[in-house]
């Protein structure tokens, strides 16, 4: 065969050819030759590759490059092309020397997989696994598993490959299980999954938990119940129910579904019933009940459809069948048809059970409340409320109710009960009572009082209910006897025996139960005699369990039977037993009854009782006692003593009641002794009695009183005194009253005096410095008067009338020294202070007082400790100093007298000047 000229070496190739002739075993020379001829035709490069590989058959670099170029050559060709066979032969030649190179194997295997040569590919995979070391098998197994998972590969081949792979790496069993599921091999998939769950050391590489794997197994077993055999499905799912408590409802329905798919409907129904009676959560119960009801409905619908179709078939067969034909000799009949024909007409083989299934579905729906209640009771069998609800479900069925009550009282532990366990016993007894069976009701109560309840009150309630039942049936003696039994104190032997056991039942404490004693005493009052009732009351007092109400009831009982002194002795015992606030009602009742009974005849004894009562009472509870005391003195005693009682009451009551107490005091004094007597009370209340917040109210009433008596000056003095406690900004009512008073009864001078007092009080209450901006307070705490007033105006504080009038009359100065004169904010003066600084004279108020130097600010005073020098040191200078001091004292007195003038007087003097 002639070789094409283009395959011969060209002139440019001679350089490489000569070098190769000298050293044909140099990989570097061959590689340079190939790189230089990278643009040459494919066939020429292949010749160079073949020559190079002949010289260097063990060069991985040459083989890899050669195979890559051959792969690129066939990339766009169909897989049936002859070039693919040439490529495969090239791979085979390469593997003679490159059989330890996994990359060459992977390229070859990928090429064979693309050609879909199943047998050759499988065998080549096996050869690769045999040739390569085990540390590199994972590179081969990955494409091998992809290959056997393709469509068209026989299942048996894939199974064998996967099983071989699991021997190499058992951790990927989840991939095998997934392959089995996808391939429909349910039996082996279930077995493998069960083996995984039984392996305690198994770790899922996909992050699946044992719970999830168990649910997958359950789904697999139930959905393919007929395909899977050899596994105890019932035991597997029940094991999951015991182990995984949060999916109990789903597992029960899965087990029932398994039996339904195997056509074991009765077994499935048993599973549903068992599941509903064992689950402990309402959610799981709802899941099972919904699945159960759906199963019954579907079975009912299926039976109804089959019933109509069977009737049609039977009609057709009856018309075409001869009577003499013997079906036993018909060999063409199936077993099902043979049974159907031979057993036709027998009621046990009647498939028309639609009515039965319909009744079964209705019964299931009717039982839902009972089954749901059973779930709640399984959560907590000591829940009394749920037992009551369960009994209510069986209303109208006394037998079922009695059985439920019996189960409830046996199940509920009083020490663990949620609710009141004694109500079960009481309701149980009432059930018998309602059905006219009092004897059995007594038996139930007798058993109930022997139960060791958690609290004494529960046991006392049972005794009381028992006695009430006897009363309803007119058995009064029986009720009293029951109460005597209940209140009897245990004997010493019983107490000693219980103390030895160390567990004291509530029956040992019943004789000190207040509830049982109050019921007993009510029975004695209604049915017994006075002596027996008194004996019960005395027993209550001896046991020290009495309440204030029992004391009052006992005393009232004695009063009804005219035992007044005995009743008062009971009151005395009550006030000794109890303290405030419990004894308050006893005192009030005792004192009112005593006064009503004896009145004036035992006045001194009543006074002693009242004195003792108010002495023992706290300030908060003393007012009603003092009012009763004063009423006693007014009705039967002396008015003077009544006023003394009111005076003591006004001082004893708490501050929030002093005002009302003084008002009562004043009203009574005015009615008894006349209005002039009230002046002393008003003055006492204002000066020392009433708290400061109520002084203004008292002063206004006092002023109204004086005004009504025509004492205008006294009323004005009261207003002046009260004005010191009334802030004009908050107590506008007081100042309006005074304003009206001056308009009606005053003159110009008194009105101006009121305005002056109002302004001075407003200044004393002034808090305006809090309204100033912070930077002004930080810059200079002393401000000029004009600046301060302007700032106050900007802040919204109104300027009073007198200050505005003074500012108009005082001449203003443009001198800067006057602007810098300091004034305290909040102090309103009648004039402007003048200061001389550095020889500058400022126009000032003619009546202004020259203060000593350094007295402008009290904050700048520095107190220096001085020690008196003996007069002998100064000699004759002492007399001269004393004369100068006398002169300065007289001059200062004149100045002080001028400074005491009011604002109005200073304005008049300025006008005269």
C-alpha positions in Angstrom: 0.0 0.0 0.0 1.5 3.3 -1.1 2.1 5.9 1.6 0.9 9.4 1.0 3.6 12.0 0.4 2.2 14.3 3.1 3.0 11.7 5.7 6.7 11.8 4.8 9.0 14.0 6.9 9.2 17.5 5.4 12.3 19.7 5.2 11.4 21.3 8.5 11.2 17.8 10.1 14.7 16.8 9.2 16.2 18.6 12.2 14.0 16.7 14.6 14.5 13.4 12.7 18.3 13.7 12.9 18.2 14.3 16.6 15.9 11.3 17.1 18.3 9.2 15.1 21.0 10.0 17.5 18.7 9.4 20.6 15.3 7.9 19.9 14.7 7.1 23.6 14.6 10.8 24.7 11.0 11.8 25.7 12.0 15.4 25.5 12.9 15.2 21.8 9.7 13.4 20.9 7.6 15.9 22.9 9.3 18.9 21.2 8.7 17.2 17.8 5.0 16.8 18.6 4.6 20.4 19.9 6.3 21.7 16.7 3.9 19.7 14.6 0.7 20.6 16.5 -0.8 22.1 13.3 0.0 19.1 11.1 -2.7 16.7 9.9 -4.0 14.2 12.3 -2.5 11.2 10.5 1.0 12.6 10.5 0.8 13.3 14.2 -0.5 9.7 14.8 2.5 8.3 13.0 4.8 10.4 15.2 2.8 9.2 18.3 3.1 5.5 17.2 6.9 5.9 16.5 7.4 7.6 19.9 5.3 4.9 21.8 7.2 2.2 20.0 10.4 3.6 21.3 9.0 4.6 24.7 6.0 2.2 25.5 6.1 3.0 29.2 5.7 6.8 28.9 2.4 7.9 30.6 2.7 11.4 29.2 2.8 10.2 25.6 0.0 7.7 26.0 -2.3 10.2 27.8 -1.8 12.8 25.1 -2.2 10.3 22.3 -5.5 8.9 23.8 -6.8 12.5 24.4 -6.3 13.3 20.7 -7.9 10.1 19.6 -10.9 10.9 21.9 -11.2 14.3 20.3 -11.2 12.7 16.9 -14.2 10.5 17.6 -16.1 13.0 19.7 -18.5 14.0 16.9 -18.8 10.6 15.2 -21.6 8.1 15.8 -20.9 5.3 18.2 -21.1 2.7 15.5 -18.2 4.3 13.6 -15.1 2.2 12.9 -12.9 4.8 14.6 -14.4 3.7 18.0 -13.0 0.2 17.5 -9.6 1.7 16.6 -9.8 3.8 19.8 -10.7 0.7 21.9 -7.7 -1.1 20.4 -5.5 1.8 21.2 -6.7 1.8 24.8 -6.0 -2.0 25.0 -2.5 -1.5 23.7 -2.0 1.3 26.2 -3.2 -0.8 29.1 -0.5 -3.3 28.4 2.0 -1.0 30.0 -0.4 1.6 31.7 -2.5 -0.9 33.7 -1.5 0.7 36.9 -2.7 4.2 35.8 -6.3 4.8 37.0 -6.7 7.8 34.7 -6.2 5.6 31.6 -8.7 3.1 33.0 -11.3 5.8 33.7 -11.0 7.3 30.2 -11.4 3.8 28.7 -14.3 2.9 30.9 -16.1 6.2 30.1 -15.6 5.6 26.4 -17.0 2.1 26.7 -20.0 3.3 28.7 -20.8 5.9 26.0 -20.7 3.1 23.4 -23.2 1.1 25.5 -21.2 -2.1 25.2 -22.6 -3.7 28.4 -20.7 -6.9 28.6 -17.4 -5.5 27.4 -17.8 -2.5 29.8 -18.6 -4.8 32.8 -15.6 -7.0 32.1 -13.3 -3.9 31.6 -14.5 -2.6 35.0 -13.7 -5.9 36.6 -10.2 -5.9 34.9 -9.6 -2.4 36.2 -10.5 -3.5 39.8 -8.1 -6.4 39.4 -5.3 -4.4 38.0 -5.4 -1.4 40.3 -4.5 -1.4 44.0 -7.4 -1.4 46.5 -6.6 2.1 47.6 -7.6 3.4 44.1 -10.8 1.3 43.8 -13.0 4.1 44.9 -12.2 6.0 41.6 -13.4 3.0 39.7 -16.5 2.2 41.7 -18.0 5.6 41.3 -18.4 5.3 37.5 -19.1 1.6 37.8 -22.2 2.3 40.0 -23.4 4.9 37.6 -23.0 2.4 34.8 -25.1 -0.4 36.4 -27.8 2.1 37.4 -28.5 3.0 33.8 -31.6 1.8 32.0 -31.0 -1.3 30.0 -28.6 -2.9 32.4 -30.0 -6.2 33.7 -31.2 -6.0 37.3 -29.3 -9.2 38.2 -26.1 -7.6 37.0 -26.7 -4.4 38.9 -27.6 -6.4 42.1 -24.3 -8.4 41.9 -22.3 -5.3 41.3 -23.9 -3.5 44.2 -23.4 -6.5 46.5 -19.7 -6.6 45.5 -19.5 -2.9 46.2 -21.0 -3.2 49.7 -18.2 -5.7 50.5 -15.7 -3.0 49.6 -17.6 -0.1 51.4 -20.6 -1.2 53.6 -21.3 2.5 54.6 -23.1 3.0 51.2 -25.9 0.6 51.9 -28.4 3.4 51.8 -27.6 3.9 48.1 -28.2 0.1 47.6 -31.5 0.3 49.4 -32.5 3.3 47.3 -31.6 1.4 44.2 -33.6 -1.6 45.3 -36.6 0.6 46.0 -36.3 2.3 42.6 -36.0 -1.1 41.0 -39.1 -2.5 42.7 -37.2 -5.1 44.7 -39.2 -4.7 47.8 -38.3 -7.9 49.5 -34.5 -7.3 49.5 -35.0 -3.6 50.2 -37.0 -4.4 53.4 -34.5 -7.0 54.5 -31.6 -4.6 54.0 -33.4 -1.8 55.8 -34.3 -4.0 58.7 -30.6 -5.1 58.9 -29.6 -1.4 59.1 -32.0 -0.8 61.9 -30.8 -3.8 63.9 -27.2 -2.6 63.6 -26.5 -0.4 66.6 -23.2 0.8 65.1 -24.7 2.0 61.9 -24.1 5.7 60.9 -26.0 7.3 58.1 -23.8 9.1 55.6 -27.0 10.9 54.4 -27.8 12.2 57.8 -30.9 10.1 58.3 -32.0 9.3 61.9 -33.1 5.9 63.1 -36.6 7.3 63.5 -36.7 8.3 59.8 -35.3 4.9 58.7 -37.9 3.2 60.8 -40.7 5.2 59.2 -39.4 4.3 55.8 -39.4 0.7 56.7 -42.9 0.9 58.0 -44.1 2.6 54.8 -42.3 0.0 52.7 -43.8 -2.9 54.6 -47.3 -1.6 54.6 -47.5 -0.3 51.0 -46.1 -3.5 49.6 -47.5 -6.0 52.1 -48.1 -8.7 49.5 -44.6 -8.5 47.9 -42.7 -8.7 51.2 -42.5 -11.9 53.1 -40.2 -13.5 55.7 -40.3 -10.5 58.0 -42.5 -10.2 61.2 -44.1 -7.0 60.2 -46.3 -6.9 63.3 -43.4 -7.2 65.6 -41.3 -4.6 63.7 -44.0 -1.9 63.8 -44.9 -2.7 67.4 -41.3 -2.3 68.3 -41.3 1.1 66.6 -44.5 2.1 68.6 -42.7 1.3 71.9 -39.5 3.1 70.8 -40.8 6.2 69.0 -43.6 7.7 71.1 -44.0 10.9 69.0 -45.3 8.9 65.9 -47.5 6.4 67.6 -50.6 7.3 65.7 -48.9 7.0 62.3 -47.4 3.6 63.2 -50.7 2.2 64.3 -52.4 3.2 61.1 -49.4 1.8 59.1 -49.8 -1.6 60.9 -53.6 -1.5 60.2 -52.9 -0.6 56.5 -50.6 -3.6 56.3 -53.4 -6.0 57.3 -55.8 -4.2 55.0 -53.5 -4.7 52.0 -53.3 -8.4 52.9 -57.1 -8.5 52.9 -57.2 -9.2 56.6 -59.9 -6.6 57.4 -61.0 -8.0 60.7 -57.3 -8.0 61.9 -57.0 -4.5 60.7 -60.1 -3.5 62.7 -58.6 -5.1 65.8 -55.4 -3.1 65.3 -57.5 0.1 65.0 -59.3 -0.7 68.2 -56.1 -1.6 70.1 -54.4 1.7 68.9 -57.3 3.8 70.1 -57.3 2.2 73.5 -53.5 2.6 74.0 -52.5 6.0 72.7 -52.1 8.8 75.2 -52.3 11.9 73.1 -55.3 13.4 71.5 -53.4 14.0 68.2 -52.5 10.3 67.8 -56.1 9.4 68.7 -57.4 11.7 66.0 -55.1 10.2 63.4 -56.2 6.6 64.3 -59.8 7.5 64.6 -59.9 9.3 61.2 -58.2 6.4 59.5 -60.5 3.9 61.2 -63.7 5.8 60.2 -62.4 6.2 56.6 -61.6 2.4 56.5 -65.2 1.6 57.6 -66.7 4.0 55.1 -64.7 2.6 52.3 -65.6 -1.0 53.2 -69.2 0.0 53.4 -69.2 1.6 50.0 -67.3 -1.4 48.5 -69.9 -3.9 49.9 -72.8 -1.8 48.6 -71.3 -1.8 45.1 -70.6 -5.6 45.2 -74.1 -6.3 46.5 -75.8 -4.8 43.5 -73.4 -6.5 41.0 -73.8 -9.9 42.7 -77.6 -9.6 42.6 -77.5 -9.0 38.9 -75.1 -12.0 38.3 -77.3 -14.3 40.5 -80.3 -13.4 38.5 -78.6 -14.2 35.2 -77.3 -17.6 36.5 -80.7 -18.6 37.9 -82.3 -18.0 34.5 -79.7 -20.1 32.6 -79.0 -23.0 35.1 -80.9 -26.2 35.1 -82.1 -27.6 38.3 -80.8 -31.1 37.9 -77.2 -30.1 37.1 -74.7 -31.2 39.8 -72.0 -28.7 40.2 -69.7 -31.1 42.0 -68.8 -32.7 38.7 -68.0 -29.4 37.0 -64.2 -29.4 36.9 -64.0 -25.9 35.3 -65.2 -24.1 38.4 -62.7 -22.2 40.5 -62.5 -22.6 44.3 -64.2 -19.3 45.0 -67.0 -20.0 42.6 -67.4 -23.5 44.0 -67.7 -22.2 47.5 -70.1 -19.6 46.3 -72.4 -22.1 44.7 -72.2 -24.9 47.2 -72.8 -22.5 50.2 -75.4 -20.4 48.5 -78.2 -19.7 50.9 -76.4 -20.3 54.2 -76.5 -17.3 56.5 -72.9 -17.7 57.7 -71.8 -17.3 54.1 -74.0 -14.4 53.4 -72.0 -11.5 51.8 -74.9 -9.1 52.2 -73.6 -7.6 55.6 -74.2 -4.0 54.7 -76.5 -3.4 57.7 -73.9 -4.9 60.0 -71.2 -2.6 58.6 -73.5 0.4 58.7 -74.3 -0.3 62.4 -70.6 -0.8 63.1 -69.8 2.6 61.6 -72.5 4.3 63.6 -71.3 2.6 66.8 -67.8 3.9 66.1 -69.0 7.5 65.7 -71.1 7.3 68.8 -68.1 6.0 70.8 -65.8 8.9 69.8 -66.4 11.1 73.0 -65.9 8.1 75.3 -62.7 7.1 73.5 -61.4 10.7 73.6 -62.1 10.8 77.3 -60.2 7.6 77.8 -57.2 9.1 76.1 -57.2 12.1 78.6 -57.6 9.7 81.5 -54.6 7.7 80.3 -52.6 10.9 80.4 -53.6 11.4 84.1 -55.9 8.8 85.7 -56.1 11.0 88.8 -57.9 13.9 87.0 -61.3 14.2 88.8 -62.8 16.5 86.3 -62.3 14.1 83.4 -63.9 11.3 85.4 -67.0 13.5 85.9 -67.1 14.2 82.2 -66.9 10.5 81.5 -69.8 9.8 83.8 -71.8 12.5 82.2 -71.3 10.8 78.8 -73.3 7.8 80.1 -76.2 9.9 81.3 -79.4 7.7 81.1 -77.5 4.5 81.6 -77.3 3.9 85.4 -75.5 0.6 85.1 -72.7 2.1 83.1 -72.5 5.1 85.4 -72.2 2.9 88.5 -69.4 0.9 86.8 -67.6 4.1 85.9 -68.0 5.5 89.4 -66.6 2.3 90.8 -63.6 2.4 88.5 -63.0 6.1 89.3 -63.0 5.7 93.1 -60.6 2.8 92.8 -58.3 4.5 90.4 -58.0 8.0 91.8 -55.4 8.5 94.5 -56.5 11.3 96.8 -52.9 12.3 97.3 -52.2 12.6 93.6 -55.6 13.8 92.5 -56.1 16.9 90.3 -59.3 18.4 91.6 -61.5 17.4 94.6 -61.6 13.6 94.9 -64.4 13.6 97.4 -66.8 14.9 94.8 -66.6 11.5 93.1 -67.9 9.8 96.3 -70.6 12.4 96.8 -71.8 12.1 93.2 -71.7 8.3 93.5 -73.9 8.4 96.6 -76.3 10.9 95.0 -76.7 8.6 92.0 -78.1 5.9 94.3 -80.2 8.5 96.2 -81.7 9.8 92.9 -82.8 6.2 92.2 -84.4 5.8 95.6 -81.7 3.5 96.9 -80.8 5.3 100.2 -79.3 2.2 101.8 -76.6 1.9 99.1 -76.1 5.6 99.3 -75.3 5.2 103.0 -72.9 2.4 102.2 -71.1 4.6 99.7 -70.8 7.5 102.2 -69.6 5.1 104.9 -66.8 4.0 102.6 -66.1 7.6 101.6 -65.5 8.8 105.2 -62.8 6.1 105.6 -60.7 7.4 102.7 -57.5 9.2 103.6 -58.0 12.5 101.8 -55.3 15.1 101.2 -57.1 17.8 103.3 -59.4 17.8 106.2 -61.9 20.0 104.3 -62.5 17.2 101.8 -63.5 14.8 104.5 -65.6 17.4 106.3 -67.5 17.9 103.0 -68.3 14.2 102.8 -69.7 14.2 106.3 -71.8 17.3 105.6 -73.2 15.8 102.4 -74.1 12.7 104.2 -75.9 14.6 106.9 -77.7 16.7 104.3 -78.9 13.5 102.6 -80.3 12.3 105.9 -82.1 15.6 106.3 -83.6 15.4 102.9 -85.1 12.1 103.9 -86.4 13.4 107.2 -83.9 11.4 109.3 -83.1 14.2 111.8 -81.8 12.0 114.5 -79.6 10.2 112.1 -78.1 13.5 110.9 -77.4 14.6 114.5 -75.8 11.2 115.2 -73.6 11.6 112.2 -72.4 15.0 113.3 -71.6 13.6 116.8 -69.6 10.8 115.2 -67.8 13.3 113.0 -66.9 15.7 115.8 -65.9 13.0 118.3 -62.3 13.3 119.4 -60.2 10.1 118.8 -59.2 8.2 121.9 -55.8 8.2 123.5 -55.1 4.7 122.3 -55.9 5.6 118.7 -53.7 8.6 118.9 -50.8 6.6 120.3 -51.2 4.0 117.6 -51.3 6.6 114.8 -48.2 8.3 116.3 -46.4 5.0 116.3 -47.2 4.5 112.6 -46.0 8.0 111.7 -48.6 8.6 109.1 -51.4 10.6 110.5 -54.7 10.3 108.4 -57.1 13.3 108.1 -59.6 11.5 110.2 -57.4 12.3 113.3 -57.8 16.0 112.5 -61.5 16.0 111.7 -62.7 17.0 115.2 -61.0 20.4 114.7 -62.6 21.1 111.4 -64.5 24.4 111.5 -66.7 23.4 108.7 -68.0 20.3 110.4 -68.6 22.2 113.7 -70.5 25.1 112.0 -72.8 22.5 110.3 -73.2 20.7 113.6 -74.1 23.8 115.5 -76.6 24.8 112.8 -78.3 21.4 113.1 -78.4 21.7 116.9 -80.0 25.2 116.7 -82.6 23.8 114.3 -83.2 20.4 115.8 -81.7 20.2 119.2 -82.3 21.9 122.6 -80.7 25.1 124.0 -78.5 23.1 126.3 -77.2 20.8 123.5 -76.6 23.9 121.3 -74.7 25.7 124.1 -72.6 22.6 124.7 -71.6 22.6 121.0 -70.7 26.3 121.1 -68.7 25.7 124.3 -66.9 22.8 122.7 -66.0 25.1 119.8 -64.6 27.7 122.1 -62.6 25.1 124.0 -61.1 23.8 120.8 -60.1 27.4 120.0 -61.4 27.1 116.4 -64.1 29.8 116.8 -64.5 32.7 114.5 -65.9 36.2 115.3 -69.1 35.2 113.5 -69.5 32.2 115.7 -69.0 34.4 118.8 -71.7 36.7 117.6 -74.1 33.9 116.7 -73.6 32.3 120.1 -74.4 35.6 121.8 -77.4 36.2 119.7 -78.7 32.7 120.5 -78.4 33.5 124.2 -80.2 36.9 123.8 -83.1 35.2 122.0 -83.5 33.0 125.0 -83.2 36.0 127.4 -79.8 35.0 128.7 -78.4 38.5 128.5 -75.5 38.3 131.0 -74.4 35.0 129.5 -74.4 36.6 126.1 -72.3 39.5 127.4 -69.9 37.0 128.9 -69.6 35.4 125.4 -68.8 38.8 124.0 -66.1 39.3 126.7 -64.6 35.9 125.8 -64.6 36.9 122.1 -62.8 40.2 122.7 -60.1 38.4 124.7 -59.6 35.8 122.1 -59.3 37.9 119.0 -57.3 40.9 118.0 -57.9 43.7 115.5 -59.2 43.8 112.8 -61.1 40.5 113.5 -62.5 41.8 116.9 -64.0 44.9 115.4 -67.4 43.4 114.7 -67.5 41.8 118.1 -66.9 45.2 119.8 -69.4 47.1 117.8 -72.1 44.4 118.4 -71.2 44.1 122.0 -71.4 47.8 122.8 -74.6 48.4 120.8 -76.3 45.4 122.5 -75.1 46.5 126.0 -76.3 50.1 125.5 -79.6 48.9 124.1 -80.1 46.5 127.0 -79.1 48.7 130.0 -79.1 52.3 128.7 -78.7 54.6 131.6 -78.9 52.0 134.4 -75.3 50.8 134.0 -73.7 53.9 132.6 -70.4 53.5 134.4 -70.0 50.0 133.2 -70.8 51.1 129.6 -68.1 53.9 130.0 -65.5 51.3 131.1 -66.4 49.1 128.1 -66.0 52.0 125.7 -62.8 53.1 127.3 -61.4 49.6 127.0 -62.6 49.3 123.4 -61.0 52.6 122.2 -57.8 51.8 124.1 -57.4 48.4 122.3 -58.5 49.7 118.9 -55.9 51.0 116.3 -56.3 54.5 114.9 -58.0 53.2 111.7 -60.8 51.5 113.5 -61.4 53.8 116.4 -63.9 56.3 114.8 -67.1 54.2 115.0 -66.3 53.3 118.6 -65.9 57.0 119.6 -69.1 57.9 117.7 -71.0 55.2 119.7 -69.3 56.5 122.9 -70.3 60.1 122.2 -73.9 59.0 121.4 -74.1 57.2 124.7 -73.0 60.3 126.6 -75.4 62.5 124.7 -78.3 60.2 125.3 -77.7 59.1 128.9 -74.7 61.1 130.2 -73.4 64.6 130.3 -72.9 67.0 127.4 -69.5 68.0 128.7 -68.4 64.4 128.7 -69.7 64.0 125.2 -67.6 67.0 124.1 -64.6 65.4 125.8 -65.2 62.2 123.9 -65.4 64.1 120.6 -62.2 65.9 121.5 -60.4 62.6 122.2 -61.8 61.2 118.9 -60.5 64.1 116.9 -57.0 63.6 118.3 -57.1 59.8 118.0 -58.3 59.3 114.4 -55.8 59.2 111.6 -54.9 62.3 109.7 -57.1 61.5 106.7 -60.2 61.4 109.0 -59.4 64.4 111.3 -61.2 66.9 109.1 -64.5 64.9 109.1 -64.1 64.2 112.8 -63.7 67.9 113.6 -66.7 68.8 111.4 -68.8 66.4 113.5 -67.3 67.8 116.7 -68.1 71.4 115.6 -71.6 70.5 114.5 -72.4 68.7 117.8 -70.9 71.6 119.9 -72.8 74.2 117.9 -76.1 72.3 118.5 -75.5 71.7 122.2 -73.5 74.8 123.4 -74.1 77.3 120.7 -71.9 78.8 118.0 -69.4 80.7 120.3 -68.3 77.4 121.7 -67.1 76.3 118.3 -64.4 79.1 118.1 -62.2 77.1 120.5 -62.7 74.0 118.4 -61.8 75.8 115.2 -58.7 77.4 116.7 -57.7 74.0 118.1 -58.2 72.3 114.7 -56.3 75.0 112.8 -53.3 75.3 115.1 -52.6 71.7 116.1 -55.4 69.3 115.1 -55.9 69.2 111.3 -53.1 68.4 108.9 -51.7 71.3 106.8 -53.6 70.2 103.7 -56.9 70.5 105.5 -56.1 73.8 107.4 -57.3 76.0 104.5 -60.6 74.2 104.4 -61.1 74.7 108.1 -60.0 78.3 108.0 -62.5 79.1 105.2 -65.3 77.6 107.3 -64.1 79.5 110.4 -64.0 82.7 108.4 -67.5 82.1 107.1 -68.6 81.6 110.6 -67.1 84.9 111.8 -68.6 86.7 108.8 -72.0 85.3 109.6 -71.5 86.6 113.2 -70.5 90.0 111.9 -66.9 89.7 113.0 -65.3 91.1 109.9 -61.9 91.8 111.4 -61.7 88.3 112.9 -62.6 86.8 109.5 -59.9 88.9 107.8 -57.4 87.8 110.3 -58.3 84.2 109.6 -57.8 84.8 105.9 -54.4 86.4 106.5 -53.4 83.4 108.6 -54.6 80.8 106.0 -53.0 82.8 103.1 -49.5 81.5 104.1 -50.7 78.0 103.2 -52.4 78.8 99.9 -50.4 79.0 96.7 -52.2 81.5 94.4 -51.3 79.3 91.4 -52.9 76.1 92.7 -55.4 77.3 95.4 -57.4 79.8 93.3 -60.6 79.0 95.3 -59.2 80.4 98.5 -58.0 83.6 96.9 -61.4 84.0 95.1 -63.2 83.7 98.4 -61.0 86.3 100.0 -61.4 88.6 97.0 -65.2 88.3 97.3 -64.9 88.9 101.0 -62.9 92.1 100.5 -65.2 93.3 97.8 -68.2 92.9 100.1 -66.8 94.0 103.4 -63.4 95.7 102.8 -62.0 99.0 101.6 -59.2 100.2 99.4 -56.6 99.7 102.0 -57.6 96.2 103.0 -57.9 95.2 99.3 -54.4 96.5 98.6 -53.2 94.6 101.7 -54.7 91.5 100.3 -53.0 92.0 97.0 -49.7 92.6 98.8 -50.0 89.4 100.8 -51.0 87.5 97.7 -47.8 88.8 95.9 -45.6 88.0 98.8 -47.1 84.5 99.2 -46.7 83.9 95.5 -43.0 84.9 95.7 -42.5 82.5 98.7 -44.0 79.7 96.7 -42.2 80.7 93.5 -40.4 78.0 91.6 -39.8 80.0 88.5 -36.0 79.5 88.5 -36.7 76.0 87.2 -38.3 77.6 84.1 -35.2 79.5 83.1 -32.9 78.2 80.4 -30.1 76.1 81.7 -27.4 78.2 80.1 -28.6 81.3 82.0 -28.5 79.4 85.3 -25.0 78.2 84.6 -23.7 81.6 83.3 -24.7 83.7 86.2 -26.9 82.7 89.1 -27.5 86.4 89.9 -29.5 88.3 87.2 -30.5 91.8 86.7 -34.2 92.4 87.7 -35.2 93.6 84.2 -33.5 90.6 82.6 -35.1 88.2 85.0 -38.6 89.7 84.4 -38.1 89.6 80.6 -37.0 86.0 80.8 -40.0 85.1 82.9 -42.3 86.8 80.4 -40.7 84.7 77.6 -41.3 81.6 79.7 -45.0 82.4 80.0 -45.0 83.4 83.7 -47.5 86.3 84.3 -46.2 89.5 86.0 -48.2 90.5 89.1 -49.9 93.9 89.2 -47.9 95.5 92.1 -44.5 94.6 90.5 -45.6 96.2 87.2 -46.8 99.4 89.0 -43.5 99.7 90.8 -41.5 99.3 87.6 -43.4 102.1 86.0 -42.8 104.5 88.9 -39.1 103.8 89.4 -37.0 105.9 87.0 -34.9 103.8 84.6 -31.2 104.2 84.2 -29.0 103.7 81.2 -25.9 103.3 83.3 -24.3 99.9 82.9 -23.6 99.7 86.6 -27.3 99.7 87.2 -27.7 96.8 84.7 -25.1 94.8 86.5 -26.6 95.2 89.9 -27.5 91.7 91.1 -30.9 90.5 92.1 -32.1 87.1 93.3 -34.5 85.5 90.9 -37.9 85.0 92.5 -37.6 88.0 94.9 -39.8 91.0 94.1 -38.8 94.2 95.7 -40.7 97.5 96.1 -37.8 99.5 94.7 -34.5 99.2 93.0 -31.3 98.6 94.9 -28.6 101.2 94.2 -24.9 100.5 94.3 -22.0 102.8 93.8 -19.0 101.4 91.9 -15.8 103.3 91.1 -17.3 106.8 91.8 -20.3 106.5 89.5 -23.6 107.7 91.1 -26.8 106.1 90.1 -30.3 107.5 90.6 -32.0 105.3 93.2 -35.0 105.1 95.4 -35.0 108.0 97.9 -36.2 105.7 100.7 -33.7 102.9 99.9 -31.7 101.6 102.7 -27.9 101.5 102.4 -26.9 98.0 103.3 -23.4 97.3 104.8 -20.8 96.4 102.3 -20.6 92.7 101.3 -24.2 92.0 102.4 -25.7 91.7 98.9 -25.3 88.0 98.8 -25.6 85.6 101.7 -23.7 83.0 99.7 -20.5 85.1 99.8 -20.4 85.4 103.5 -17.5 83.7 105.2 -17.8 83.0 108.9 -14.5 83.3 110.8 -14.2 82.1 114.3 -13.3 84.9 116.6 -12.0 85.0 120.2 -13.0 87.8 122.5 -10.1 90.1 123.5 -10.0 91.2 127.2 -11.0 94.9 127.7 -7.8 95.5 129.6 -5.9 95.3 126.4 -7.6 98.4 124.9 -7.7 100.6 127.9 -9.6 103.9 127.3 -10.5 102.9 123.8 -13.2 100.6 125.1 -15.6 103.4 126.1 -15.2 105.1 122.7 -16.0 101.9 120.9 -19.1 101.3 123.0 -20.4 104.9 122.2 -19.9 104.3 118.5 -21.7 101.0 118.7 -24.7 102.7 120.4 -24.9 105.3 117.7 -24.8 102.7 114.9 -27.5 100.7 116.7 -29.9 103.6 116.8 -29.3 104.4 113.2 -29.9 100.8 112.1 -33.2 100.7 114.1 -34.4 103.7 112.0 -33.4 102.0 108.8 -35.1 98.7 109.9 -38.3 100.6 110.7 -38.3 102.1 107.2 -37.6 98.8 105.6 -40.8 97.3 107.2 -43.0 99.7 105.2 -45.2 98.0 102.7 -45.1 98.6 98.9 -48.1 100.9 99.0 -46.5 103.2 101.6 -43.3 103.4 99.6 -45.2 104.4 96.5 -47.0 107.2 98.4 -43.7 108.5 99.7 -42.2 108.5 96.2 -45.1 110.5 94.8 -44.8 113.1 97.7 -41.1 113.4 96.9 
